[in-house]
Amino acid sequence: MKKLLCVLLIALTLVPLAACGGEKDKVTAAADSADNQAPEASVSQKQPSEKKSESKPAASEPTQSTDGVDVDLTRLSSTMVYSEIYNMMNAPGDYIGKTIKMTGQFVYYENPDTKAQYFTCIIGDAMACCSQGLEFVLTGKHTYPDDYPELGSEITVSGTFELYEEGDIRYCRLVDAEMIGQ
C-alpha cells in the first residue's frame, strides 16, 4: 500500500510535465499573436536558432542576465515562477533553445516498465497547493543516486529548454543541465 501511494505521488508530480503535449494549435496561436505571422504547421519543425531570431520575448519573461541565462526563475516570486512554468507548458515554442535557471525540490522517478529515469525540479506555488516542474538531464555521465542530491532537497538547475516525444506524447525538459551549488 505504501509503495502504491509513493508511485501515485510521484506520478502526480510528473503530470504537469505532460502539459507540453497539448494541442498544437495553442502553440501556433500563441506564436501568431506574439509575432503576427502566418500559422506554422508545427513547433517541432522549427529549428531553435530560427525561433530565437523570429520571436519577441514574452511580456512576462525576464530579460537575459549577464550569466547567459535567458529566463532566470530564481529571481521571481513563487507566484511568478509558477506562472512562468505554466506558460512554458502551454506555449513551449516560445522557450525552445532558451537557457532556463530554476530552484525547487529534487524529485526522481523510474518507469518500472522501461527502467527510464526522470529527474525533476518541482516548484510549489505561493499557497503550496499546486506544483509545476521541469524534467532535467544533466550534462555528462551521471549515476543515480551517487551523483544526485537527496530526494526532496532544494536544488538550483540551469539548462536548455527542449521538447521531446515518448510514444505519442510530447514533453518538456532542460538538457545540458547543471546543478548549481551542489
C-alpha positions in Angstrom: 0.0 0.0 0.0 2.8 2.4 0.9 4.6 1.6 -2.3 1.5 2.2 -4.3 1.0 5.6 -2.6 4.6 6.6 -3.3 4.2 5.7 -7.0 1.0 7.6 -7.1 2.6 10.7 -5.5 5.5 10.6 -8.0 3.1 10.2 -10.9 1.1 13.2 -9.7 4.2 15.4 -9.5 5.1 14.4 -13.1 1.6 15.1 -14.5 2.3 18.8 -15.2 5.2 17.7 -17.4 2.7 16.1 -19.8 1.1 19.6 -20.4 3.6 20.1 -23.2 1.7 17.5 -25.2 -1.3 19.9 -25.6 -2.9 20.9 -28.8 -0.5 22.2 -31.5 -3.0 25.0 -32.2 -2.4 26.6 -28.8 1.3 26.8 -29.6 0.8 28.3 -33.1 -1.9 30.6 -31.8 0.5 32.0 -29.2 3.2 32.4 -31.7 0.8 34.1 -34.1 -0.4 36.6 -31.5 3.1 37.4 -30.4 4.7 37.6 -33.9 1.8 38.5 -36.2 2.9 35.8 -38.6 1.1 33.1 -40.6 0.3 29.9 -38.8 3.0 27.3 -38.6 2.4 23.6 -39.2 4.2 22.5 -36.0 6.6 23.9 -33.4 8.9 20.9 -33.6 9.6 21.7 -37.3 11.3 25.0 -36.5 14.9 24.9 -35.6 15.8 26.5 -32.2 18.0 29.1 -33.9 15.2 30.1 -36.3 12.8 30.5 -33.3 15.3 32.8 -31.5 15.7 35.1 -34.4 11.9 35.4 -35.2 10.3 35.6 -31.7 10.0 38.5 -29.4 10.4 38.0 -25.7 7.1 37.3 -23.8 5.9 40.1 -21.7 6.3 38.2 -18.5 9.7 36.9 -19.5 12.7 38.3 -17.5 15.4 39.7 -19.7 18.7 37.8 -20.3 21.0 38.0 -17.3 24.8 38.6 -17.5 25.5 34.9 -16.9 23.8 33.9 -20.2 20.5 32.8 -18.7 17.5 33.7 -20.8 14.8 33.0 -18.2 16.1 33.3 -14.6 13.3 31.9 -12.4 15.4 32.2 -9.2 14.8 36.0 -9.1 11.0 35.8 -9.2 8.4 35.3 -6.5 6.9 31.9 -6.1 3.7 33.0 -7.8 5.5 34.4 -10.8 7.7 31.3 -11.1 4.6 29.1 -11.1 3.1 31.3 -13.7 6.2 31.3 -15.9 6.4 27.5 -15.8 2.7 27.3 -16.6 3.5 29.4 -19.7 6.3 27.0 -20.6 3.9 24.1 -20.6 1.2 25.9 -22.6 3.4 27.8 -25.1 6.6 25.7 -25.2 7.6 27.0 -28.6 8.4 30.4 -27.1 11.1 28.8 -24.9 12.8 26.2 -27.2 16.6 26.7 -27.1 16.5 29.2 -24.2 18.6 28.8 -21.1 16.3 28.4 -18.0 17.5 28.6 -14.4 15.3 27.5 -11.6 15.3 26.5 -7.9 13.0 23.8 -6.5 12.7 20.4 -4.9 14.6 17.4 -6.4 12.3 14.6 -7.5 13.3 11.3 -9.1 11.1 8.7 -10.9 12.0 5.4 -12.6 9.5 3.9 -15.0 9.0 0.4 -13.8 8.3 -0.9 -17.3 11.1 0.8 -19.3 13.6 1.5 -16.4 13.9 5.0 -17.8 15.0 7.5 -15.2 13.5 11.0 -14.8 15.0 13.8 -12.7 12.8 16.8 -12.0 12.9 20.2 -10.3 9.5 20.9 -8.8 8.3 24.3 -7.6 5.2 24.8 -5.5 3.0 27.9 -5.8 2.6 30.5 -3.0 -0.3 28.7 -1.4 1.6 25.4 -1.5 -1.4 23.7 -3.0 -0.1 23.2 -6.6 3.2 22.4 -8.1 4.8 22.7 -11.5 8.2 21.5 -12.6 10.6 20.6 -15.3 12.5 17.5 -16.0 16.2 17.9 -16.5 19.0 15.9 -18.0 22.5 16.7 -16.6 25.3 17.2 -19.0 27.9 14.4 -18.9 27.6 10.9 -17.4 25.9 10.6 -14.0 24.6 7.7 -11.9 21.6 7.8 -9.6 21.8 8.0 -6.6 25.6 8.6 -6.4 25.7 11.9 -8.4 22.4 13.4 -7.3 21.2 15.1 -4.2 18.9 13.6 -1.6 15.2 13.3 -2.7 13.2 16.4 -1.6 16.3 18.6 -1.2 16.4 22.1 -2.7 18.3 22.3 -5.9 19.1 25.0 -8.5 19.3 23.8 -12.1 20.2 25.6 -15.3 19.8 24.1 -18.8 18.5 24.5 -22.3 14.7 24.1 -22.8 13.7 21.5 -25.4 10.7 19.3 -26.4 10.9 15.6 -26.9 8.5 12.8 -27.6 8.0 9.4 -26.0 5.4 7.5 -27.9 2.7 9.9 -28.9 3.2 12.3 -26.0 5.3 15.5 -26.1 7.3 16.5 -23.0 9.4 19.5 -21.9 12.8 19.3 -20.3 16.1 21.0 -19.7 19.1 19.4 -21.4 22.8 20.0 -20.9 21.7 20.9 -17.4 24.0 21.7 -14.5 23.1 21.7 -10.8 24.4 24.9 -9.3 26.0 24.8 -5.8 25.6 21.1 -5.4 
